[in-house]
Amino acid sequence: MTRSQVSTLDFLAGELRRLRTERGLSQEELARRINYSGSLVGMVEIGRRTPSLDFVRRVDEALESGGLLGRILPLVSLETAPAWFRPWVAVEQEAATLWWFEVSVLPGLLQTESYARAVLGGGGLHPEEQIEQRVAARLQRQQILDRAQPPQLVAVIDETILRRPVADRFGVMREQLDHLIALTDRPHIHLHVVPAEVGVYPGLAGPFILAGYADGGWVAHLDSPLRAQVLDRAEEIASLHRRWESVRSEALSRRQSMALMQEVAKTWS
């Protein structure tokens, strides 16, 4: 981790310790109140574990902090992401709408921890510590979907993603497919699959994300192995809107996509 990342996580850890001790609670007593383990509370308090949004919400309520830790947590999320990706993390946290197309791997906001670790492992190209930092950052980003007012996420994915093994164990893909199916029960998450029978279509040119703000503005994200681009020029946004309409028109309906995911999930048993 960089110095700034440690500082932010340490700041959250210090505030947790301060709030707990001011209430006269031990780590185990706080753990019982929030229905988490005492060991997890201890790890968070020494900055060794990034807490989940659920953990932070429960602590804020139990310690009557006025939501202090919940306001710190997004800063931790922002700083644990790779420096080149942080501008987009900030966009995600403010977006009211996310339209996401992927052709090779699942959208990061929908990945399980095991799937994310396999994808981010990069075939052994990155050191273990860096992989774990990136996995933690990805899981932290996903917490925007658990907010009281989450963004509306519409994801379109290529069917080959569902059938591509990302790890040696079948269990990783079965867990991931089960997770996707569960996510589609949420009213703010729509997942559509472009079936393999479509053949060549505009999405094969590459993945992209469009983020819409409540005020009607849009920005876009294009990714590469080395850096991410955040675009906001009107002509670029218009071009990506046209591409979105093209790939969305090739995708199955929400119900048909669910049926396909359930079918593919059986093949990973």
C-alpha positions as CSV (number, residue, x, y, z in Angstrom):
1,M,0.0,0.0,0.0
2,T,1.0,3.6,-0.5
3,R,1.5,6.0,2.4
4,S,-1.9,7.7,1.7
5,Q,-3.7,4.4,1.6
6,V,-2.4,3.4,4.9
7,S,-3.2,6.8,6.4
8,T,-6.8,6.6,5.3
9,L,-7.4,3.1,6.5
10,D,-5.5,3.9,9.8
11,F,-7.7,6.9,10.3
12,L,-10.8,4.8,10.0
13,A,-9.3,2.2,12.4
14,G,-8.4,4.9,14.9
15,E,-11.9,6.4,14.8
16,L,-13.3,3.0,15.4
17,R,-11.1,2.4,18.4
18,R,-11.9,5.9,19.8
19,L,-15.7,5.5,19.4
20,R,-15.6,2.0,21.0
21,T,-13.5,3.0,24.0
22,E,-15.6,6.1,24.6
23,R,-18.6,3.8,24.9
24,G,-16.7,1.6,27.4
25,L,-17.0,-1.5,25.2
26,S,-14.4,-4.2,24.6
27,Q,-13.9,-5.5,21.1
28,E,-15.9,-8.7,22.0
29,E,-18.8,-6.6,23.4
30,L,-18.9,-4.5,20.2
31,A,-18.7,-7.6,18.1
32,R,-21.7,-9.2,19.8
33,R,-23.7,-6.0,19.3
34,I,-23.0,-5.9,15.5
35,N,-23.1,-9.7,15.0
36,Y,-19.5,-9.9,13.7
37,S,-16.5,-11.7,15.2
38,G,-14.3,-10.1,17.8
39,S,-11.3,-11.0,15.7
40,L,-12.7,-9.1,12.7
41,V,-13.2,-6.0,14.9
42,G,-9.6,-6.3,16.1
43,M,-8.3,-6.6,12.5
44,V,-10.2,-3.5,11.5
45,E,-8.9,-1.6,14.5
46,I,-5.3,-2.2,13.6
47,G,-5.8,-1.4,9.9
48,R,-5.3,-5.0,8.7
49,R,-8.8,-5.5,7.2
50,T,-10.9,-3.1,5.2
51,P,-14.4,-3.3,6.6
52,S,-17.5,-3.9,4.5
53,L,-20.3,-1.3,4.2
54,D,-22.6,-3.5,6.3
55,F,-19.9,-3.7,9.1
56,V,-19.5,0.0,9.1
57,R,-23.2,0.7,9.2
58,R,-23.7,-1.6,12.1
59,V,-20.8,0.0,14.0
60,D,-22.1,3.5,13.4
61,E,-25.5,2.5,14.7
62,A,-24.2,0.6,17.7
63,L,-21.8,3.4,18.7
64,E,-24.2,6.2,17.8
65,S,-21.5,7.9,15.7
66,G,-23.8,9.8,13.4
67,G,-22.5,7.9,10.4
68,L,-18.9,9.0,10.8
69,L,-17.3,5.7,9.7
70,G,-19.7,5.5,6.8
71,R,-18.4,8.9,5.6
72,I,-14.8,7.8,5.9
73,L,-15.2,4.4,4.1
74,P,-15.6,5.8,0.5
75,L,-12.1,7.5,0.9
76,V,-10.6,4.1,1.8
77,S,-12.3,2.6,-1.3
78,L,-10.9,5.4,-3.5
79,E,-7.3,5.1,-2.3
80,T,-7.1,1.3,-2.4
81,A,-7.8,1.4,-6.1
82,P,-4.8,1.7,-8.5
83,A,-3.9,5.3,-9.1
84,W,-4.9,5.2,-12.8
85,F,-8.3,3.9,-11.9
86,R,-9.3,6.3,-9.1
87,P,-11.0,8.9,-11.4
88,W,-13.5,6.2,-12.4
89,V,-14.0,5.0,-8.9
90,A,-15.0,8.6,-8.0
91,V,-17.5,8.6,-11.0
92,E,-19.0,5.3,-9.8
93,Q,-19.7,6.7,-6.4
94,E,-21.6,9.7,-7.8
95,A,-23.4,8.0,-10.8
96,A,-27.2,7.5,-10.8
97,T,-27.0,5.1,-13.8
98,L,-24.3,2.7,-15.0
99,W,-24.5,1.0,-18.4
100,W,-21.8,-1.6,-18.6
101,F,-20.8,-3.8,-21.5
102,E,-18.2,-6.6,-21.2
103,V,-17.0,-9.1,-23.8
104,S,-14.2,-11.1,-22.0
105,V,-14.8,-10.9,-18.2
106,L,-17.6,-10.1,-15.9
107,P,-18.1,-6.4,-14.8
108,G,-16.1,-5.8,-11.7
109,L,-19.1,-4.7,-9.6
110,L,-20.7,-8.2,-10.2
111,Q,-17.6,-10.4,-9.4
112,T,-17.3,-12.7,-6.4
113,E,-14.1,-12.5,-4.4
114,S,-12.7,-15.8,-5.8
115,Y,-13.5,-14.7,-9.4
116,A,-11.9,-11.3,-8.9
117,R,-8.8,-12.9,-7.4
118,A,-8.5,-15.2,-10.4
119,V,-9.0,-12.4,-12.9
120,L,-6.7,-9.9,-11.2
121,G,-4.0,-12.5,-10.6
122,G,-3.1,-11.9,-14.3
123,G,-1.5,-15.3,-14.8
124,G,1.2,-14.7,-12.1
125,L,2.2,-11.3,-13.6
126,H,1.6,-9.4,-10.3
127,P,2.9,-9.9,-6.8
128,E,0.5,-11.5,-4.3
129,E,0.3,-8.4,-2.1
130,Q,-0.7,-6.2,-5.1
131,I,-3.3,-8.8,-6.1
132,E,-4.9,-8.7,-2.6
133,Q,-4.9,-4.9,-2.6
134,R,-6.7,-4.9,-5.9
135,V,-9.2,-7.6,-4.8
136,A,-10.0,-5.5,-1.7
137,A,-10.5,-2.4,-3.8
138,R,-12.8,-4.2,-6.2
139,L,-15.0,-5.6,-3.4
140,Q,-15.1,-2.2,-1.8
141,R,-16.4,-0.6,-5.0
142,Q,-19.2,-3.1,-5.1
143,Q,-20.7,-1.6,-1.9
144,I,-22.3,1.2,-4.0
145,L,-24.8,-1.5,-4.9
146,D,-25.8,-1.9,-1.3
147,R,-26.5,1.8,-0.6
148,A,-29.9,3.0,0.4
149,Q,-30.1,4.7,-3.0
150,P,-27.9,2.6,-5.3
151,P,-27.2,3.4,-9.0
152,Q,-29.3,1.6,-11.6
153,L,-26.9,-0.9,-13.1
154,V,-27.7,-2.4,-16.5
155,A,-25.0,-4.8,-17.6
156,V,-24.7,-6.5,-21.0
157,I,-22.3,-9.4,-21.2
158,D,-21.2,-11.8,-23.9
159,E,-22.2,-15.4,-23.3
160,T,-18.6,-16.6,-23.6
161,I,-17.9,-14.9,-20.3
162,L,-20.3,-17.3,-18.6
163,R,-18.5,-20.3,-20.1
164,R,-14.9,-19.2,-19.7
165,P,-13.1,-20.9,-16.8
166,V,-11.0,-18.3,-14.8
167,A,-9.6,-20.8,-12.3
168,D,-8.7,-24.5,-12.0
169,R,-11.7,-25.2,-9.7
170,F,-15.2,-25.5,-11.1
171,G,-16.5,-24.2,-7.8
172,V,-15.3,-20.6,-8.6
173,M,-17.5,-20.4,-11.7
174,R,-20.5,-22.1,-10.0
175,E,-20.2,-19.7,-7.1
176,Q,-20.0,-16.8,-9.6
177,L,-23.0,-17.9,-11.6
178,D,-25.0,-18.4,-8.5
179,H,-24.0,-14.9,-7.4
180,L,-25.1,-13.4,-10.7
181,I,-28.5,-15.1,-10.5
182,A,-29.0,-13.8,-7.0
183,L,-28.1,-10.3,-8.0
184,T,-30.7,-10.2,-10.7
185,D,-33.4,-10.3,-8.0
186,R,-32.5,-6.8,-7.1
187,P,-34.7,-4.3,-8.9
188,H,-31.8,-1.9,-9.6
189,I,-29.6,-4.5,-11.3
190,H,-30.5,-5.7,-14.8
191,L,-28.3,-8.3,-16.5
192,H,-28.6,-9.2,-20.2
193,V,-26.6,-11.8,-22.1
194,V,-25.6,-11.6,-25.8
195,P,-26.0,-15.2,-26.9
196,A,-23.2,-17.0,-28.8
197,E,-25.4,-17.5,-31.8
198,V,-25.4,-13.8,-32.5
199,G,-21.9,-14.1,-34.1
200,V,-20.2,-10.9,-35.1
201,Y,-21.7,-7.7,-33.5
202,P,-20.4,-4.2,-32.6
203,G,-19.6,-5.2,-29.0
204,L,-16.6,-7.3,-30.2
205,A,-14.8,-3.9,-30.6
206,G,-14.3,-3.9,-26.8
207,P,-15.8,-3.2,-23.4
208,F,-17.0,0.2,-22.2
209,I,-19.1,1.8,-19.4
210,L,-21.4,4.8,-19.5
211,A,-22.2,6.6,-16.3
212,G,-25.2,9.0,-16.0
213,Y,-25.5,11.6,-13.3
214,A,-28.8,12.7,-11.8
215,D,-28.5,16.1,-13.5
216,G,-28.5,14.4,-16.9
217,G,-24.8,14.5,-17.7
218,W,-22.8,11.5,-18.9
219,V,-19.2,10.3,-18.8
220,A,-17.7,7.1,-20.2
221,H,-14.9,4.7,-19.3
222,L,-12.7,2.8,-21.7
223,D,-10.2,0.3,-20.3
224,S,-6.8,-1.1,-21.4
225,P,-4.2,-3.3,-19.6
226,L,-2.2,-0.2,-18.8
227,R,-4.6,2.6,-18.1
228,A,-8.2,3.7,-18.0
229,Q,-9.7,6.6,-20.0
230,V,-12.6,8.7,-18.6
231,L,-14.3,10.5,-21.5
232,D,-16.8,13.3,-21.4
233,R,-16.7,15.0,-24.9
234,A,-20.2,15.1,-26.4
235,E,-19.2,13.4,-29.6
236,E,-17.5,10.5,-27.7
237,I,-20.5,10.0,-25.4
238,A,-22.9,10.1,-28.4
239,S,-20.8,7.4,-30.2
240,L,-20.8,5.2,-27.2
241,H,-24.5,5.6,-26.7
242,R,-25.0,4.4,-30.3
243,R,-22.7,1.4,-29.6
244,W,-24.7,0.7,-26.4
245,E,-28.0,0.6,-28.3
246,S,-26.4,-1.8,-30.8
247,V,-25.1,-4.3,-28.2
248,R,-28.3,-4.0,-26.1
249,S,-30.4,-4.8,-29.1
250,E,-28.5,-8.1,-29.6
251,A,-28.9,-9.2,-26.0
252,L,-31.6,-11.5,-24.5
253,S,-34.3,-10.2,-22.3
254,R,-33.8,-10.1,-18.6
255,R,-35.9,-13.3,-18.1
256,Q,-34.2,-15.1,-21.0
257,S,-30.8,-14.1,-19.7
258,M,-31.7,-15.5,-16.3
259,A,-32.7,-18.8,-17.9
260,L,-29.4,-19.0,-19.8
261,M,-27.4,-18.3,-16.7
262,Q,-29.2,-21.0,-14.8
263,E,-28.5,-23.4,-17.6
264,V,-24.8,-22.6,-17.8
265,A,-24.5,-22.8,-14.0
266,K,-25.4,-26.5,-14.1
267,T,-22.4,-27.1,-16.4
268,W,-20.1,-25.8,-13.7
269,S,-21.3,-28.4,-11.1
